[in-house]
């Protein structure tokens, strides 16, 4: 059976740390993409942590397509705060040199 979305989000948020890397991150990202529409603000918060941690350990390229698809969902959200945070995160990824995120931003990155 499936776990409650709220419970699973709290577990993900608490489990992403310096010791969590690619294998666990892939499964978390897959689940986040499934619940991004229903819980956009929670998902963007967890995604921010994943990006921060994966940048530190150099794994952003491995999980890039999953992150991009989640950001695309979040940037279409009715939740304006989630949409704003997702846009800021896409800009941050572009500033790290991941230019494939430019397409989500309409082709140009904002300087922050």
Secondary structure, 3 states (H helix, E strand, C coil): CCCCHHHHHHHHHHHCCCCCCHHHHHHHHHHHHHHCCCCHHHHHHHHHHHHHHHHHHCCCCCCHHHHHHHHHHHCCCCCHHHHHHHHHHHHHHHHCCCHHHHHHHCCCCCCC
